Amino acid sequence: MNWNDRRTVTPTVRRLAACAMVASVGLVVAAQTPSGPPKTGGPYRPSALVELAKLDPTIKLDIRYATANNFVGKPVYPEARAFLQKPAADALLLAHRRLKDKGLGIVVFDAYRPWSITKLFWDITPADKKMFVADPAVGSKHNRGCAVDIGLYDLKTGRIVEMPGAYDEMSERSFVTYTGGTAEQRAHRDLLRNTMEKDGYFFVYPEEWWHYDFKDFREYAVQDIPFSAVK
């Protein structure tokens, strides 16, 4: 499998390769990565995760990690739910409401992510693709409830708007500076970024057009609580 040329590799083949890597690599890398979330830093704000679907029913959910439609090739979440720390959730809702004037809305692919899932992603990702996953020794902003993976969808049709690259695609098409694709796809990507960054609450991760970090992420601890424990 040539992971450097994902343009010619089908999603099915990618999923099979990822599953094979889980089986063959899992026991080896387990000794090379931490066994629990990092405990450094702080003091931190109390966690106040809120469920995005309850804020506005027009925020669309497409939680890929609760399905087999992801780079792991199998569900890693037991439920299709999305959470953010309340200040981040409020800022996302502001951006969503701005987009409504253009007939668009935000679709959420992922938000709060337990640390154990971040470790799984790190363990199965090849070394030359690790720019697309977080190091569990540090923890992800997703683990803090301060990062969200999003796209756009058409409010009338419910269809997800096309971007220059697919969500979770580990290629240059994911970069916010990528100049390929169609003019319309690039315009959608740039509209999403301009809307999300307008008030300074979020900033994009340069290698992933879909990934936005909340400005106060450092004020929250890395967590590994399951969705079922979020109240």
PyMOL CGO cylinders between C-alpha atoms (Angstrom):
from pymol import cmd
from pymol.cgo import CYLINDER

trace = [
    CYLINDER, 0.00, 0.00, 0.00, 1.44, 3.34, -1.04, 0.3, 1, 1, 1, 1, 1, 1,
    CYLINDER, 1.44, 3.34, -1.04, 0.02, 5.79, 1.46, 0.3, 1, 1, 1, 1, 1, 1,
    CYLINDER, 0.02, 5.79, 1.46, 1.71, 8.66, -0.36, 0.3, 1, 1, 1, 1, 1, 1,
    CYLINDER, 1.71, 8.66, -0.36, -0.66, 8.36, -3.32, 0.3, 1, 1, 1, 1, 1, 1,
    CYLINDER, -0.66, 8.36, -3.32, -4.19, 8.28, -1.89, 0.3, 1, 1, 1, 1, 1, 1,
    CYLINDER, -4.19, 8.28, -1.89, -5.61, 9.71, -5.11, 0.3, 1, 1, 1, 1, 1, 1,
    CYLINDER, -5.61, 9.71, -5.11, -5.50, 6.27, -6.70, 0.3, 1, 1, 1, 1, 1, 1,
    CYLINDER, -5.50, 6.27, -6.70, -6.61, 4.29, -3.65, 0.3, 1, 1, 1, 1, 1, 1,
    CYLINDER, -6.61, 4.29, -3.65, -10.31, 3.61, -3.14, 0.3, 1, 1, 1, 1, 1, 1,
    CYLINDER, -10.31, 3.61, -3.14, -11.96, 4.18, 0.28, 0.3, 1, 1, 1, 1, 1, 1,
    CYLINDER, -11.96, 4.18, 0.28, -12.57, 0.44, 0.61, 0.3, 1, 1, 1, 1, 1, 1,
    CYLINDER, -12.57, 0.44, 0.61, -8.90, -0.38, 0.09, 0.3, 1, 1, 1, 1, 1, 1,
    CYLINDER, -8.90, -0.38, 0.09, -7.89, 2.33, 2.55, 0.3, 1, 1, 1, 1, 1, 1,
    CYLINDER, -7.89, 2.33, 2.55, -10.22, 0.90, 5.17, 0.3, 1, 1, 1, 1, 1, 1,
    CYLINDER, -10.22, 0.90, 5.17, -8.89, -2.63, 4.67, 0.3, 1, 1, 1, 1, 1, 1,
    CYLINDER, -8.89, -2.63, 4.67, -5.33, -1.36, 4.97, 0.3, 1, 1, 1, 1, 1, 1,
    CYLINDER, -5.33, -1.36, 4.97, -6.14, 0.54, 8.15, 0.3, 1, 1, 1, 1, 1, 1,
    CYLINDER, -6.14, 0.54, 8.15, -7.77, -2.52, 9.72, 0.3, 1, 1, 1, 1, 1, 1,
    CYLINDER, -7.77, -2.52, 9.72, -4.75, -4.64, 8.81, 0.3, 1, 1, 1, 1, 1, 1,
    CYLINDER, -4.75, -4.64, 8.81, -2.50, -2.08, 10.46, 0.3, 1, 1, 1, 1, 1, 1,
    CYLINDER, -2.50, -2.08, 10.46, -4.58, -2.22, 13.64, 0.3, 1, 1, 1, 1, 1, 1,
    CYLINDER, -4.58, -2.22, 13.64, -4.08, -5.98, 13.82, 0.3, 1, 1, 1, 1, 1, 1,
    CYLINDER, -4.08, -5.98, 13.82, -0.38, -6.03, 12.98, 0.3, 1, 1, 1, 1, 1, 1,
    CYLINDER, -0.38, -6.03, 12.98, 0.85, -2.90, 14.70, 0.3, 1, 1, 1, 1, 1, 1,
    CYLINDER, 0.85, -2.90, 14.70, -1.36, -2.52, 17.77, 0.3, 1, 1, 1, 1, 1, 1,
    CYLINDER, -1.36, -2.52, 17.77, 0.68, -4.55, 20.26, 0.3, 1, 1, 1, 1, 1, 1,
    CYLINDER, 0.68, -4.55, 20.26, 4.00, -3.03, 19.19, 0.3, 1, 1, 1, 1, 1, 1,
    CYLINDER, 4.00, -3.03, 19.19, 3.04, 0.63, 19.36, 0.3, 1, 1, 1, 1, 1, 1,
    CYLINDER, 3.04, 0.63, 19.36, 1.21, 0.20, 22.64, 0.3, 1, 1, 1, 1, 1, 1,
    CYLINDER, 1.21, 0.20, 22.64, 4.53, 0.13, 24.45, 0.3, 1, 1, 1, 1, 1, 1,
    CYLINDER, 4.53, 0.13, 24.45, 5.71, 3.26, 22.65, 0.3, 1, 1, 1, 1, 1, 1,
    CYLINDER, 5.71, 3.26, 22.65, 2.81, 5.55, 23.52, 0.3, 1, 1, 1, 1, 1, 1,
    CYLINDER, 2.81, 5.55, 23.52, 1.38, 6.61, 26.90, 0.3, 1, 1, 1, 1, 1, 1,
    CYLINDER, 1.38, 6.61, 26.90, -1.24, 4.52, 28.66, 0.3, 1, 1, 1, 1, 1, 1,
    CYLINDER, -1.24, 4.52, 28.66, -3.35, 7.47, 29.81, 0.3, 1, 1, 1, 1, 1, 1,
    CYLINDER, -3.35, 7.47, 29.81, -4.01, 11.17, 29.14, 0.3, 1, 1, 1, 1, 1, 1,
    CYLINDER, -4.01, 11.17, 29.14, -1.22, 13.66, 29.97, 0.3, 1, 1, 1, 1, 1, 1,
    CYLINDER, -1.22, 13.66, 29.97, -1.62, 15.24, 33.40, 0.3, 1, 1, 1, 1, 1, 1,
    CYLINDER, -1.62, 15.24, 33.40, 0.64, 18.27, 32.98, 0.3, 1, 1, 1, 1, 1, 1,
    CYLINDER, 0.64, 18.27, 32.98, -0.45, 21.90, 32.91, 0.3, 1, 1, 1, 1, 1, 1,
    CYLINDER, -0.45, 21.90, 32.91, -3.31, 23.61, 34.62, 0.3, 1, 1, 1, 1, 1, 1,
    CYLINDER, -3.31, 23.61, 34.62, -5.04, 24.85, 36.59, 0.3, 1, 1, 1, 1, 1, 1,
    CYLINDER, -5.04, 24.85, 36.59, -7.93, 24.27, 34.20, 0.3, 1, 1, 1, 1, 1, 1,
    CYLINDER, -7.93, 24.27, 34.20, -11.49, 25.45, 33.91, 0.3, 1, 1, 1, 1, 1, 1,
    CYLINDER, -11.49, 25.45, 33.91, -14.13, 22.90, 34.93, 0.3, 1, 1, 1, 1, 1, 1,
    CYLINDER, -14.13, 22.90, 34.93, -15.30, 20.92, 31.93, 0.3, 1, 1, 1, 1, 1, 1,
    CYLINDER, -15.30, 20.92, 31.93, -18.71, 22.06, 30.67, 0.3, 1, 1, 1, 1, 1, 1,
    CYLINDER, -18.71, 22.06, 30.67, -19.37, 19.96, 27.58, 0.3, 1, 1, 1, 1, 1, 1,
    CYLINDER, -19.37, 19.96, 27.58, -22.68, 20.63, 25.84, 0.3, 1, 1, 1, 1, 1, 1,
    CYLINDER, -22.68, 20.63, 25.84, -24.35, 18.62, 23.10, 0.3, 1, 1, 1, 1, 1, 1,
    CYLINDER, -24.35, 18.62, 23.10, -24.39, 20.49, 19.81, 0.3, 1, 1, 1, 1, 1, 1,
    CYLINDER, -24.39, 20.49, 19.81, -27.59, 18.95, 18.46, 0.3, 1, 1, 1, 1, 1, 1,
    CYLINDER, -27.59, 18.95, 18.46, -29.50, 20.39, 21.41, 0.3, 1, 1, 1, 1, 1, 1,
    CYLINDER, -29.50, 20.39, 21.41, -28.39, 23.96, 20.68, 0.3, 1, 1, 1, 1, 1, 1,
    CYLINDER, -28.39, 23.96, 20.68, -29.97, 24.19, 17.24, 0.3, 1, 1, 1, 1, 1, 1,
    CYLINDER, -29.97, 24.19, 17.24, -31.69, 21.32, 15.40, 0.3, 1, 1, 1, 1, 1, 1,
    CYLINDER, -31.69, 21.32, 15.40, -30.43, 22.70, 12.07, 0.3, 1, 1, 1, 1, 1, 1,
    CYLINDER, -30.43, 22.70, 12.07, -26.84, 21.89, 13.00, 0.3, 1, 1, 1, 1, 1, 1,
    CYLINDER, -26.84, 21.89, 13.00, -26.40, 18.72, 10.95, 0.3, 1, 1, 1, 1, 1, 1,
    CYLINDER, -26.40, 18.72, 10.95, -24.52, 15.73, 12.35, 0.3, 1, 1, 1, 1, 1, 1,
    CYLINDER, -24.52, 15.73, 12.35, -22.50, 13.34, 10.19, 0.3, 1, 1, 1, 1, 1, 1,
    CYLINDER, -22.50, 13.34, 10.19, -20.43, 11.64, 12.87, 0.3, 1, 1, 1, 1, 1, 1,
    CYLINDER, -20.43, 11.64, 12.87, -18.21, 9.44, 10.73, 0.3, 1, 1, 1, 1, 1, 1,
    CYLINDER, -18.21, 9.44, 10.73, -16.47, 7.76, 13.66, 0.3, 1, 1, 1, 1, 1, 1,
    CYLINDER, -16.47, 7.76, 13.66, -19.77, 6.25, 14.74, 0.3, 1, 1, 1, 1, 1, 1,
    CYLINDER, -19.77, 6.25, 14.74, -19.86, 4.44, 11.37, 0.3, 1, 1, 1, 1, 1, 1,
    CYLINDER, -19.86, 4.44, 11.37, -17.51, 2.41, 9.20, 0.3, 1, 1, 1, 1, 1, 1,
    CYLINDER, -17.51, 2.41, 9.20, -17.16, 5.42, 6.85, 0.3, 1, 1, 1, 1, 1, 1,
    CYLINDER, -17.16, 5.42, 6.85, -13.85, 6.63, 8.27, 0.3, 1, 1, 1, 1, 1, 1,
    CYLINDER, -13.85, 6.63, 8.27, -10.14, 5.97, 7.82, 0.3, 1, 1, 1, 1, 1, 1,
    CYLINDER, -10.14, 5.97, 7.82, -10.16, 3.31, 10.54, 0.3, 1, 1, 1, 1, 1, 1,
    CYLINDER, -10.16, 3.31, 10.54, -12.78, 1.35, 8.61, 0.3, 1, 1, 1, 1, 1, 1,
    CYLINDER, -12.78, 1.35, 8.61, -14.99, 0.57, 11.60, 0.3, 1, 1, 1, 1, 1, 1,
    CYLINDER, -14.99, 0.57, 11.60, -17.00, 2.47, 14.24, 0.3, 1, 1, 1, 1, 1, 1,
    CYLINDER, -17.00, 2.47, 14.24, -14.92, 3.81, 17.12, 0.3, 1, 1, 1, 1, 1, 1,
    CYLINDER, -14.92, 3.81, 17.12, -17.74, 5.79, 18.79, 0.3, 1, 1, 1, 1, 1, 1,
    CYLINDER, -17.74, 5.79, 18.79, -20.73, 3.96, 20.31, 0.3, 1, 1, 1, 1, 1, 1,
    CYLINDER, -20.73, 3.96, 20.31, -23.05, 6.87, 19.52, 0.3, 1, 1, 1, 1, 1, 1,
    CYLINDER, -23.05, 6.87, 19.52, -23.38, 9.55, 16.83, 0.3, 1, 1, 1, 1, 1, 1,
    CYLINDER, -23.38, 9.55, 16.83, -23.14, 12.54, 19.17, 0.3, 1, 1, 1, 1, 1, 1,
    CYLINDER, -23.14, 12.54, 19.17, -21.07, 15.73, 19.27, 0.3, 1, 1, 1, 1, 1, 1,
    CYLINDER, -21.07, 15.73, 19.27, -20.01, 17.88, 22.22, 0.3, 1, 1, 1, 1, 1, 1,
    CYLINDER, -20.01, 17.88, 22.22, -17.97, 21.04, 22.79, 0.3, 1, 1, 1, 1, 1, 1,
    CYLINDER, -17.97, 21.04, 22.79, -17.11, 23.14, 25.81, 0.3, 1, 1, 1, 1, 1, 1,
    CYLINDER, -17.11, 23.14, 25.81, -19.93, 25.67, 26.17, 0.3, 1, 1, 1, 1, 1, 1,
    CYLINDER, -19.93, 25.67, 26.17, -17.99, 28.79, 25.06, 0.3, 1, 1, 1, 1, 1, 1,
    CYLINDER, -17.99, 28.79, 25.06, -16.81, 26.95, 21.95, 0.3, 1, 1, 1, 1, 1, 1,
    CYLINDER, -16.81, 26.95, 21.95, -20.32, 25.63, 21.28, 0.3, 1, 1, 1, 1, 1, 1,
    CYLINDER, -20.32, 25.63, 21.28, -21.76, 29.14, 21.53, 0.3, 1, 1, 1, 1, 1, 1,
    CYLINDER, -21.76, 29.14, 21.53, -19.16, 30.44, 19.06, 0.3, 1, 1, 1, 1, 1, 1,
    CYLINDER, -19.16, 30.44, 19.06, -19.95, 27.62, 16.62, 0.3, 1, 1, 1, 1, 1, 1,
    CYLINDER, -19.95, 27.62, 16.62, -23.64, 28.45, 16.85, 0.3, 1, 1, 1, 1, 1, 1,
    CYLINDER, -23.64, 28.45, 16.85, -22.86, 32.07, 15.96, 0.3, 1, 1, 1, 1, 1, 1,
    CYLINDER, -22.86, 32.07, 15.96, -21.05, 30.97, 12.80, 0.3, 1, 1, 1, 1, 1, 1,
    CYLINDER, -21.05, 30.97, 12.80, -23.87, 28.57, 11.91, 0.3, 1, 1, 1, 1, 1, 1,
    CYLINDER, -23.87, 28.57, 11.91, -26.46, 31.33, 12.13, 0.3, 1, 1, 1, 1, 1, 1,
    CYLINDER, -26.46, 31.33, 12.13, -24.38, 33.62, 9.93, 0.3, 1, 1, 1, 1, 1, 1,
    CYLINDER, -24.38, 33.62, 9.93, -24.25, 30.96, 7.22, 0.3, 1, 1, 1, 1, 1, 1,
    CYLINDER, -24.25, 30.96, 7.22, -28.04, 30.65, 7.18, 0.3, 1, 1, 1, 1, 1, 1,
    CYLINDER, -28.04, 30.65, 7.18, -28.21, 33.96, 5.33, 0.3, 1, 1, 1, 1, 1, 1,
    CYLINDER, -28.21, 33.96, 5.33, -26.44, 32.20, 2.46, 0.3, 1, 1, 1, 1, 1, 1,
    CYLINDER, -26.44, 32.20, 2.46, -28.71, 29.17, 2.52, 0.3, 1, 1, 1, 1, 1, 1,
    CYLINDER, -28.71, 29.17, 2.52, -26.03, 27.07, 4.20, 0.3, 1, 1, 1, 1, 1, 1,
    CYLINDER, -26.03, 27.07, 4.20, -25.50, 25.40, 7.52, 0.3, 1, 1, 1, 1, 1, 1,
    CYLINDER, -25.50, 25.40, 7.52, -22.73, 23.65, 9.44, 0.3, 1, 1, 1, 1, 1, 1,
    CYLINDER, -22.73, 23.65, 9.44, -22.38, 19.89, 9.33, 0.3, 1, 1, 1, 1, 1, 1,
    CYLINDER, -22.38, 19.89, 9.33, -20.36, 18.42, 12.21, 0.3, 1, 1, 1, 1, 1, 1,
    CYLINDER, -20.36, 18.42, 12.21, -18.14, 15.42, 11.53, 0.3, 1, 1, 1, 1, 1, 1,
    CYLINDER, -18.14, 15.42, 11.53, -16.51, 15.31, 14.96, 0.3, 1, 1, 1, 1, 1, 1,
    CYLINDER, -16.51, 15.31, 14.96, -16.08, 17.41, 18.09, 0.3, 1, 1, 1, 1, 1, 1,
    CYLINDER, -16.08, 17.41, 18.09, -15.08, 16.22, 21.57, 0.3, 1, 1, 1, 1, 1, 1,
    CYLINDER, -15.08, 16.22, 21.57, -13.05, 13.03, 21.20, 0.3, 1, 1, 1, 1, 1, 1,
    CYLINDER, -13.05, 13.03, 21.20, -12.00, 10.80, 24.12, 0.3, 1, 1, 1, 1, 1, 1,
    CYLINDER, -12.00, 10.80, 24.12, -8.21, 10.56, 24.51, 0.3, 1, 1, 1, 1, 1, 1,
    CYLINDER, -8.21, 10.56, 24.51, -8.24, 6.78, 24.00, 0.3, 1, 1, 1, 1, 1, 1,
    CYLINDER, -8.24, 6.78, 24.00, -9.54, 7.32, 20.44, 0.3, 1, 1, 1, 1, 1, 1,
    CYLINDER, -9.54, 7.32, 20.44, -6.75, 9.80, 19.76, 0.3, 1, 1, 1, 1, 1, 1,
    CYLINDER, -6.75, 9.80, 19.76, -4.28, 7.15, 20.85, 0.3, 1, 1, 1, 1, 1, 1,
    CYLINDER, -4.28, 7.15, 20.85, -5.89, 4.61, 18.52, 0.3, 1, 1, 1, 1, 1, 1,
    CYLINDER, -5.89, 4.61, 18.52, -5.60, 7.03, 15.58, 0.3, 1, 1, 1, 1, 1, 1,
    CYLINDER, -5.60, 7.03, 15.58, -1.93, 7.70, 16.36, 0.3, 1, 1, 1, 1, 1, 1,
    CYLINDER, -1.93, 7.70, 16.36, -1.09, 4.03, 16.68, 0.3, 1, 1, 1, 1, 1, 1,
    CYLINDER, -1.09, 4.03, 16.68, -2.52, 3.02, 13.30, 0.3, 1, 1, 1, 1, 1, 1,
    CYLINDER, -2.52, 3.02, 13.30, -1.34, 6.01, 11.25, 0.3, 1, 1, 1, 1, 1, 1,
    CYLINDER, -1.34, 6.01, 11.25, 1.89, 5.66, 9.22, 0.3, 1, 1, 1, 1, 1, 1,
    CYLINDER, 1.89, 5.66, 9.22, 4.79, 7.92, 10.21, 0.3, 1, 1, 1, 1, 1, 1,
    CYLINDER, 4.79, 7.92, 10.21, 4.57, 10.02, 7.05, 0.3, 1, 1, 1, 1, 1, 1,
    CYLINDER, 4.57, 10.02, 7.05, 0.89, 10.79, 7.74, 0.3, 1, 1, 1, 1, 1, 1,
    CYLINDER, 0.89, 10.79, 7.74, 1.10, 11.68, 11.43, 0.3, 1, 1, 1, 1, 1, 1,
    CYLINDER, 1.10, 11.68, 11.43, 0.67, 15.39, 10.64, 0.3, 1, 1, 1, 1, 1, 1,
    CYLINDER, 0.67, 15.39, 10.64, -3.01, 14.49, 10.28, 0.3, 1, 1, 1, 1, 1, 1,
    CYLINDER, -3.01, 14.49, 10.28, -3.39, 13.01, 13.79, 0.3, 1, 1, 1, 1, 1, 1,
    CYLINDER, -3.39, 13.01, 13.79, -2.56, 14.24, 17.30, 0.3, 1, 1, 1, 1, 1, 1,
    CYLINDER, -2.56, 14.24, 17.30, 0.22, 12.83, 19.45, 0.3, 1, 1, 1, 1, 1, 1,
    CYLINDER, 0.22, 12.83, 19.45, -1.42, 11.19, 22.51, 0.3, 1, 1, 1, 1, 1, 1,
    CYLINDER, -1.42, 11.19, 22.51, 1.60, 12.16, 24.62, 0.3, 1, 1, 1, 1, 1, 1,
    CYLINDER, 1.60, 12.16, 24.62, 0.40, 15.76, 24.26, 0.3, 1, 1, 1, 1, 1, 1,
    CYLINDER, 0.40, 15.76, 24.26, -3.28, 15.17, 23.65, 0.3, 1, 1, 1, 1, 1, 1,
    CYLINDER, -3.28, 15.17, 23.65, -5.60, 16.64, 21.08, 0.3, 1, 1, 1, 1, 1, 1,
    CYLINDER, -5.60, 16.64, 21.08, -7.65, 19.81, 21.25, 0.3, 1, 1, 1, 1, 1, 1,
    CYLINDER, -7.65, 19.81, 21.25, -10.52, 17.46, 20.46, 0.3, 1, 1, 1, 1, 1, 1,
    CYLINDER, -10.52, 17.46, 20.46, -9.78, 15.77, 23.81, 0.3, 1, 1, 1, 1, 1, 1,
    CYLINDER, -9.78, 15.77, 23.81, -10.26, 19.13, 25.51, 0.3, 1, 1, 1, 1, 1, 1,
    CYLINDER, -10.26, 19.13, 25.51, -13.63, 19.67, 23.87, 0.3, 1, 1, 1, 1, 1, 1,
    CYLINDER, -13.63, 19.67, 23.87, -12.16, 22.64, 22.04, 0.3, 1, 1, 1, 1, 1, 1,
    CYLINDER, -12.16, 22.64, 22.04, -11.85, 21.42, 18.43, 0.3, 1, 1, 1, 1, 1, 1,
    CYLINDER, -11.85, 21.42, 18.43, -14.51, 20.68, 15.87, 0.3, 1, 1, 1, 1, 1, 1,
    CYLINDER, -14.51, 20.68, 15.87, -14.41, 19.05, 12.42, 0.3, 1, 1, 1, 1, 1, 1,
    CYLINDER, -14.41, 19.05, 12.42, -17.01, 20.62, 10.17, 0.3, 1, 1, 1, 1, 1, 1,
    CYLINDER, -17.01, 20.62, 10.17, -18.20, 21.25, 6.63, 0.3, 1, 1, 1, 1, 1, 1,
    CYLINDER, -18.20, 21.25, 6.63, -21.12, 22.98, 4.96, 0.3, 1, 1, 1, 1, 1, 1,
    CYLINDER, -21.12, 22.98, 4.96, -24.48, 21.67, 3.82, 0.3, 1, 1, 1, 1, 1, 1,
    CYLINDER, -24.48, 21.67, 3.82, -27.31, 23.10, 1.75, 0.3, 1, 1, 1, 1, 1, 1,
    CYLINDER, -27.31, 23.10, 1.75, -30.26, 23.97, 3.98, 0.3, 1, 1, 1, 1, 1, 1,
    CYLINDER, -30.26, 23.97, 3.98, -32.82, 23.25, 1.25, 0.3, 1, 1, 1, 1, 1, 1,
    CYLINDER, -32.82, 23.25, 1.25, -31.54, 19.91, -0.02, 0.3, 1, 1, 1, 1, 1, 1,
    CYLINDER, -31.54, 19.91, -0.02, -29.64, 18.67, 3.03, 0.3, 1, 1, 1, 1, 1, 1,
    CYLINDER, -29.64, 18.67, 3.03, -26.73, 17.76, 0.80, 0.3, 1, 1, 1, 1, 1, 1,
    CYLINDER, -26.73, 17.76, 0.80, -23.17, 18.25, 2.01, 0.3, 1, 1, 1, 1, 1, 1,
    CYLINDER, -23.17, 18.25, 2.01, -21.31, 20.90, 0.02, 0.3, 1, 1, 1, 1, 1, 1,
    CYLINDER, -21.31, 20.90, 0.02, -18.23, 19.71, -1.87, 0.3, 1, 1, 1, 1, 1, 1,
    CYLINDER, -18.23, 19.71, -1.87, -14.77, 20.91, -0.85, 0.3, 1, 1, 1, 1, 1, 1,
    CYLINDER, -14.77, 20.91, -0.85, -11.46, 20.46, -2.75, 0.3, 1, 1, 1, 1, 1, 1,
    CYLINDER, -11.46, 20.46, -2.75, -10.80, 17.30, -0.74, 0.3, 1, 1, 1, 1, 1, 1,
    CYLINDER, -10.80, 17.30, -0.74, -12.79, 14.84, 1.34, 0.3, 1, 1, 1, 1, 1, 1,
    CYLINDER, -12.79, 14.84, 1.34, -13.11, 14.92, 5.10, 0.3, 1, 1, 1, 1, 1, 1,
    CYLINDER, -13.11, 14.92, 5.10, -10.22, 13.06, 6.78, 0.3, 1, 1, 1, 1, 1, 1,
    CYLINDER, -10.22, 13.06, 6.78, -8.36, 12.72, 3.49, 0.3, 1, 1, 1, 1, 1, 1,
    CYLINDER, -8.36, 12.72, 3.49, -4.64, 12.45, 4.21, 0.3, 1, 1, 1, 1, 1, 1,
    CYLINDER, -4.64, 12.45, 4.21, -3.36, 14.32, 1.17, 0.3, 1, 1, 1, 1, 1, 1,
    CYLINDER, -3.36, 14.32, 1.17, -2.44, 17.82, 0.02, 0.3, 1, 1, 1, 1, 1, 1,
    CYLINDER, -2.44, 17.82, 0.02, -6.06, 18.37, -0.98, 0.3, 1, 1, 1, 1, 1, 1,
    CYLINDER, -6.06, 18.37, -0.98, -6.80, 18.81, 2.71, 0.3, 1, 1, 1, 1, 1, 1,
    CYLINDER, -6.80, 18.81, 2.71, -4.49, 21.82, 3.04, 0.3, 1, 1, 1, 1, 1, 1,
    CYLINDER, -4.49, 21.82, 3.04, -6.20, 25.22, 3.26, 0.3, 1, 1, 1, 1, 1, 1,
    CYLINDER, -6.20, 25.22, 3.26, -3.65, 26.49, 0.73, 0.3, 1, 1, 1, 1, 1, 1,
    CYLINDER, -3.65, 26.49, 0.73, -4.44, 23.80, -1.86, 0.3, 1, 1, 1, 1, 1, 1,
    CYLINDER, -4.44, 23.80, -1.86, -5.12, 25.46, -5.23, 0.3, 1, 1, 1, 1, 1, 1,
    CYLINDER, -5.12, 25.46, -5.23, -6.62, 22.46, -7.01, 0.3, 1, 1, 1, 1, 1, 1,
    CYLINDER, -6.62, 22.46, -7.01, -10.21, 21.37, -7.26, 0.3, 1, 1, 1, 1, 1, 1,
    CYLINDER, -10.21, 21.37, -7.26, -12.87, 23.61, -8.77, 0.3, 1, 1, 1, 1, 1, 1,
    CYLINDER, -12.87, 23.61, -8.77, -13.30, 27.31, -8.13, 0.3, 1, 1, 1, 1, 1, 1,
    CYLINDER, -13.30, 27.31, -8.13, -16.64, 26.57, -6.46, 0.3, 1, 1, 1, 1, 1, 1,
    CYLINDER, -16.64, 26.57, -6.46, -15.08, 24.01, -4.12, 0.3, 1, 1, 1, 1, 1, 1,
    CYLINDER, -15.08, 24.01, -4.12, -12.33, 26.42, -3.09, 0.3, 1, 1, 1, 1, 1, 1,
    CYLINDER, -12.33, 26.42, -3.09, -14.91, 29.18, -2.58, 0.3, 1, 1, 1, 1, 1, 1,
    CYLINDER, -14.91, 29.18, -2.58, -16.88, 26.95, -0.21, 0.3, 1, 1, 1, 1, 1, 1,
    CYLINDER, -16.88, 26.95, -0.21, -13.73, 26.07, 1.75, 0.3, 1, 1, 1, 1, 1, 1,
    CYLINDER, -13.73, 26.07, 1.75, -12.77, 29.73, 2.01, 0.3, 1, 1, 1, 1, 1, 1,
    CYLINDER, -12.77, 29.73, 2.01, -16.30, 30.78, 3.00, 0.3, 1, 1, 1, 1, 1, 1,
    CYLINDER, -16.30, 30.78, 3.00, -16.23, 28.27, 5.83, 0.3, 1, 1, 1, 1, 1, 1,
    CYLINDER, -16.23, 28.27, 5.83, -12.88, 29.56, 7.03, 0.3, 1, 1, 1, 1, 1, 1,
    CYLINDER, -12.88, 29.56, 7.03, -13.83, 33.23, 6.79, 0.3, 1, 1, 1, 1, 1, 1,
    CYLINDER, -13.83, 33.23, 6.79, -17.03, 32.62, 8.71, 0.3, 1, 1, 1, 1, 1, 1,
    CYLINDER, -17.03, 32.62, 8.71, -15.38, 30.57, 11.43, 0.3, 1, 1, 1, 1, 1, 1,
    CYLINDER, -15.38, 30.57, 11.43, -12.48, 32.96, 11.92, 0.3, 1, 1, 1, 1, 1, 1,
    CYLINDER, -12.48, 32.96, 11.92, -14.50, 36.18, 11.63, 0.3, 1, 1, 1, 1, 1, 1,
    CYLINDER, -14.50, 36.18, 11.63, -14.78, 36.92, 15.37, 0.3, 1, 1, 1, 1, 1, 1,
    CYLINDER, -14.78, 36.92, 15.37, -11.49, 35.37, 16.45, 0.3, 1, 1, 1, 1, 1, 1,
    CYLINDER, -11.49, 35.37, 16.45, -13.07, 32.49, 18.36, 0.3, 1, 1, 1, 1, 1, 1,
    CYLINDER, -13.07, 32.49, 18.36, -11.79, 29.74, 16.07, 0.3, 1, 1, 1, 1, 1, 1,
    CYLINDER, -11.79, 29.74, 16.07, -8.76, 29.23, 13.85, 0.3, 1, 1, 1, 1, 1, 1,
    CYLINDER, -8.76, 29.23, 13.85, -8.24, 26.61, 11.19, 0.3, 1, 1, 1, 1, 1, 1,
    CYLINDER, -8.24, 26.61, 11.19, -5.61, 23.86, 11.30, 0.3, 1, 1, 1, 1, 1, 1,
    CYLINDER, -5.61, 23.86, 11.30, -3.62, 24.56, 8.09, 0.3, 1, 1, 1, 1, 1, 1,
    CYLINDER, -3.62, 24.56, 8.09, -3.35, 20.92, 7.00, 0.3, 1, 1, 1, 1, 1, 1,
    CYLINDER, -3.35, 20.92, 7.00, -7.08, 20.17, 7.45, 0.3, 1, 1, 1, 1, 1, 1,
    CYLINDER, -7.08, 20.17, 7.45, -9.70, 22.48, 5.95, 0.3, 1, 1, 1, 1, 1, 1,
    CYLINDER, -9.70, 22.48, 5.95, -12.36, 20.95, 8.24, 0.3, 1, 1, 1, 1, 1, 1,
    CYLINDER, -12.36, 20.95, 8.24, -10.55, 21.29, 11.59, 0.3, 1, 1, 1, 1, 1, 1,
    CYLINDER, -10.55, 21.29, 11.59, -11.11, 24.36, 13.77, 0.3, 1, 1, 1, 1, 1, 1,
    CYLINDER, -11.11, 24.36, 13.77, -9.61, 25.00, 17.21, 0.3, 1, 1, 1, 1, 1, 1,
    CYLINDER, -9.61, 25.00, 17.21, -11.23, 27.18, 19.85, 0.3, 1, 1, 1, 1, 1, 1,
    CYLINDER, -11.23, 27.18, 19.85, -9.02, 30.03, 21.05, 0.3, 1, 1, 1, 1, 1, 1,
    CYLINDER, -9.02, 30.03, 21.05, -9.14, 29.09, 24.76, 0.3, 1, 1, 1, 1, 1, 1,
    CYLINDER, -9.14, 29.09, 24.76, -8.26, 25.41, 24.35, 0.3, 1, 1, 1, 1, 1, 1,
    CYLINDER, -8.26, 25.41, 24.35, -5.32, 25.70, 26.75, 0.3, 1, 1, 1, 1, 1, 1,
    CYLINDER, -5.32, 25.70, 26.75, -7.73, 26.42, 29.60, 0.3, 1, 1, 1, 1, 1, 1,
    CYLINDER, -7.73, 26.42, 29.60, -9.26, 22.94, 29.45, 0.3, 1, 1, 1, 1, 1, 1,
    CYLINDER, -9.26, 22.94, 29.45, -7.73, 19.59, 30.39, 0.3, 1, 1, 1, 1, 1, 1,
    CYLINDER, -7.73, 19.59, 30.39, -7.29, 16.58, 28.13, 0.3, 1, 1, 1, 1, 1, 1,
    CYLINDER, -7.29, 16.58, 28.13, -10.14, 14.16, 28.90, 0.3, 1, 1, 1, 1, 1, 1,
    CYLINDER, -10.14, 14.16, 28.90, -10.96, 10.53, 28.26, 0.3, 1, 1, 1, 1, 1, 1,
    CYLINDER, -10.96, 10.53, 28.26, -14.55, 10.38, 29.43, 0.3, 1, 1, 1, 1, 1, 1,
    CYLINDER, -14.55, 10.38, 29.43, -17.01, 8.38, 27.30, 0.3, 1, 1, 1, 1, 1, 1,
    CYLINDER, -17.01, 8.38, 27.30, -19.99, 10.04, 25.62, 0.3, 1, 1, 1, 1, 1, 1,
    CYLINDER, -19.99, 10.04, 25.62, -22.32, 8.24, 27.99, 0.3, 1, 1, 1, 1, 1, 1,
    CYLINDER, -22.32, 8.24, 27.99, -20.75, 10.07, 30.94, 0.3, 1, 1, 1, 1, 1, 1,
    CYLINDER, -20.75, 10.07, 30.94, -21.33, 13.56, 29.51, 0.3, 1, 1, 1, 1, 1, 1,
    CYLINDER, -21.33, 13.56, 29.51, -24.32, 15.13, 31.26, 0.3, 1, 1, 1, 1, 1, 1,
]
cmd.load_cgo(trace, "trace")
